[in-house]
Amino acid sequence: MLGLRTTIYKVPDLLAAKAWYNKAFDTTPYFDEPFYVGYNIAGYELGLHPYEGQSVPVGENVFSYWGVEDVKSSCKKLVDIGATMFEEPMEVGDDIIVASVKDPWGNIIGLIYNPHFKLP
């Protein structure tokens, strides 16, 4: 593990959440699309991800992504020791790859390979 990289909050109203986070962090997003809003907070990623429907189950509304060099092999290691896949590895653009597993207690562990990430 290379350290914490990204935290994503799933929100039902992306526009309202964006307005609130703009005020909360006194900044504007560097990436602003209907499917994702991304902020650079002191070199770390704070993301807003919209969801549709009723509500997201507790434990599935916040994702923290841990940096890794190889998402697939890191997923395999965690599954081999008892985790279960939650979201299969996928490229989300700009050579960034994410995936997530649930630990044996149902907590989500996000994994991210982001070649553009630089520590502050």
C-alpha positions as CSV (number, residue, x, y, z in Angstrom):
1,M,0.0,0.0,0.0
2,L,1.3,3.4,-0.9
3,G,-0.9,5.6,1.3
4,L,-4.3,7.3,1.1
5,R,-5.1,8.9,-2.2
6,T,-8.8,9.6,-2.7
7,T,-12.1,9.8,-0.7
8,I,-15.4,9.7,-2.6
9,Y,-18.8,10.6,-1.1
10,K,-21.8,9.3,-2.9
11,V,-24.5,11.9,-3.0
12,P,-28.2,12.0,-4.1
13,D,-28.0,15.6,-5.4
14,L,-24.7,16.4,-7.1
15,L,-25.5,20.1,-7.7
16,A,-26.4,20.7,-4.0
17,A,-23.4,18.7,-2.8
18,K,-21.1,20.5,-5.1
19,A,-22.3,23.9,-3.8
20,W,-21.9,22.7,-0.2
21,Y,-18.4,21.3,-0.7
22,N,-17.3,24.5,-2.6
23,K,-18.2,26.5,0.5
24,A,-16.9,23.9,3.0
25,F,-13.4,23.7,1.4
26,D,-13.5,27.3,0.0
27,T,-12.6,26.0,-3.5
28,T,-14.0,24.9,-6.8
29,P,-13.6,21.5,-8.5
30,Y,-10.9,20.9,-11.0
31,F,-13.1,18.2,-12.6
32,D,-16.8,18.9,-13.0
33,E,-18.9,16.4,-15.0
34,P,-22.4,15.0,-14.4
35,F,-20.9,11.6,-13.4
36,Y,-18.2,12.9,-11.1
37,V,-16.9,16.1,-9.4
38,G,-13.3,16.1,-8.3
39,Y,-11.5,18.5,-5.9
40,N,-7.8,18.8,-5.2
41,I,-7.6,19.3,-1.4
42,A,-4.0,19.9,-0.5
43,G,-2.9,17.4,-3.1
44,Y,-5.5,14.7,-2.2
45,E,-8.6,13.8,-4.1
46,L,-12.1,14.5,-2.7
47,G,-14.7,13.2,-5.1
48,L,-18.5,13.5,-5.3
49,H,-20.2,10.6,-7.1
50,P,-24.0,10.8,-7.8
51,Y,-26.3,7.9,-7.2
52,E,-29.9,7.4,-8.2
53,G,-32.6,5.7,-6.3
54,Q,-33.5,5.6,-2.7
55,S,-30.4,5.5,-0.5
56,V,-27.0,3.9,-0.5
57,P,-26.6,1.3,2.3
58,V,-24.5,2.4,5.2
59,G,-20.9,1.5,4.6
60,E,-21.3,1.9,0.8
61,N,-21.6,5.7,0.8
62,V,-18.0,6.6,1.5
63,F,-15.0,5.2,-0.4
64,S,-11.4,5.8,0.5
65,Y,-8.9,4.7,-2.1
66,W,-5.5,3.4,-1.1
67,G,-2.8,3.9,-3.7
68,V,-1.2,0.8,-5.1
69,E,1.1,0.0,-8.0
70,D,-1.0,-2.8,-9.4
71,V,-4.8,-2.9,-8.7
72,K,-5.4,-6.4,-10.0
73,S,-2.6,-8.0,-8.0
74,S,-3.6,-6.0,-4.9
75,C,-7.2,-7.1,-5.3
76,K,-6.1,-10.7,-5.6
77,K,-4.0,-10.6,-2.5
78,L,-6.9,-9.2,-0.5
79,V,-9.4,-11.7,-1.9
80,D,-6.9,-14.5,-1.1
81,I,-6.9,-13.5,2.6
82,G,-10.7,-13.3,2.9
83,A,-12.0,-10.2,1.2
84,T,-14.7,-10.3,-1.5
85,M,-14.7,-8.3,-4.7
86,F,-17.1,-5.3,-4.6
87,E,-16.2,-3.5,-7.8
88,E,-14.0,-5.1,-10.4
89,P,-10.9,-3.2,-11.6
90,M,-11.7,-0.6,-14.2
91,E,-10.0,2.3,-15.9
92,V,-11.8,5.5,-15.2
93,G,-9.9,7.7,-17.6
94,D,-6.4,9.2,-17.9
95,D,-4.7,5.8,-17.1
96,I,-6.3,5.8,-13.6
97,I,-7.5,2.3,-12.5
98,V,-9.8,1.7,-9.5
99,A,-11.4,-1.3,-7.8
100,S,-12.8,-2.1,-4.4
101,V,-13.2,-5.1,-2.1
102,K,-15.1,-5.7,1.1
103,D,-13.1,-7.0,4.1
104,P,-14.5,-9.9,6.1
105,W,-16.6,-7.5,8.1
106,G,-18.2,-5.6,5.2
107,N,-16.0,-2.6,5.1
108,I,-15.1,-1.3,1.7
109,I,-11.4,-0.9,0.8
110,G,-10.8,1.0,-2.4
111,L,-7.6,0.6,-4.4
112,I,-6.4,3.1,-7.0
113,Y,-3.5,3.3,-9.4
114,N,-3.1,6.9,-10.3
115,P,0.1,7.7,-12.2
116,H,-0.5,11.4,-11.9
117,F,-0.7,11.5,-8.1
118,K,2.1,13.4,-6.4
119,L,2.4,13.8,-2.6
120,P,2.1,17.4,-1.5
